[in-house]
Amino acid sequence: MAITSTAAVGANTASQSANIGIEDFLKILTAQLNSQDPLKPVDNQEFVAQIAQFASLEQGRQINDKIESLLGVQSAVQSVGLLGKTVDISLASGSMTGTVSALDVSSGTPLLTVSNSTSGAVSSNVTLAQILRIR
């Protein structure tokens, strides 16, 4: 019998809840209305509370998207300021000191090219997270 690995409980909760849209919510709401007991109808306050919760969830998702966009712009602006600066970077083979000679933002995340003039070593596709120190 083969055993497959699964994700941790709650690991994808945020991404799963972000996938529900207003259409999905309305489908759930109409299904709830169609299947409710006519002798015990759901209170109007419960419907208002459900709609308010969904609106709050949707606003939170939109804010999260805008924050992610803002962080992308901020990292691109920050990386432009590094052009011509001497930096220490962390590599798999150790650390390297060099000058930021190029910047590539075509992938959506800034990737730097760091050149060491004394050894002639060039390291490309360096992320901002790899920078240890800016001189």
N, C-alpha and C positions, 0 to 999 in steps of 0.2 A: 504494500500500500504506500503510495507516494504521499509525502507531506509537503505542502507548499507553504511558504512564509506569507504572513499577512502583515498589514500595517498596524501600528499601535492604535489602540482604541482612542478615538477622538482626534487622530492625526489629520484627517481630511475634513473635519467638521466644518471649518471655516470655508473651504473651497466648495463643499457640497451645498452649504446654505447660501452661498453667493450665486449659485446657478439657478435658483428659483426666481422667476420673473413675475411681473404683475399678472400676466396671462395665467400662469400656473396657479397663483394664489386665487384668482377669480374662479378657475375650474374647481379648486378644492372647496371654495366657499359655496358655489352653486351645487356641488355634489352633497355638501353638508345640508344645505337647505332642502334638496330633493329627498334625502333619506331621513330627515328628522321626524320624530313622532308628532303627529298633529295634535295629540292631547297634551304634549309637553313641549311646546315650541321653545326654541332658544331665545333667551332674553336679548333685547336690542343692545343692552350694555355690553354683552359678550361680543356681539358683532363689531361694535365700535372699538372695543379693546383689541380684537384681532386685527382690524384694519390699522389701528394705531401702531401695533407691534410690527406689522409688516412694513409700514411707512418708515418706522424707526430703523428697521433692518436695512431697508433700501438706502436710506440716507447714510447709514454707517458704511455700506459698501461703496457708495459714491465718494465719500470722504476718503476711504482707504485708497481708491483708485487715484484720486487727485494727489494724495500724499506720495504715492509711489511715483507719479509723474513728476512731482516737485523734486523728489530725491534724485531722479534721473537728471533733471536739468541742473540741480545743484552740483552733482558730481562732475558733469561736463564742464561747468563754469570753473569749478575748482581745478580740474585737470588742465585747463587752458593756462592758468596761472603758474603751472609747473614747467611750462616750456622754457628751456634754457637754464633751469635750476639743477643743482647737483643734489642727487638723492642716493640714499642707501636703500637697496631693495633686497627682499628675501627671495631666493630661488631654491629649487630642489637640490642643487649642488652646493648651496651655501648662500652667502650674501655677496652683493656686488655694489660698488660705488660707481656712479656715472652721471652723465648729464642727460636730461630728458630732451631728446632731439626731434621727436615726432609724436603726433597724437592722432588716433583713429577713433571716431565716434560713430562709424557707420553701423555697428552692431547694436547700438542703443546704449552700450556701456563703454566708457572711455578706456581705451587700451593705449598704453604708452610704449614708446621705444626708447630704451636707455642705452647710451653709448659710453664706453670707457675709453678715453683717449690714450691712456698709457698702455693698456694691453690690447686695444683694438677690439675688445669684446662688445658685441651688440646683443641686447636682449629685447625681443619684441613681444607684444601682447602682454605687457605687464599691467596688472590691475592696480587700482588705488589701494586695495587691501594688502598688496605686497610691499608697499612703501613703509620702510622702517623709520627713516629720518629724512628731513628736508634741510639742506644747508643753505 
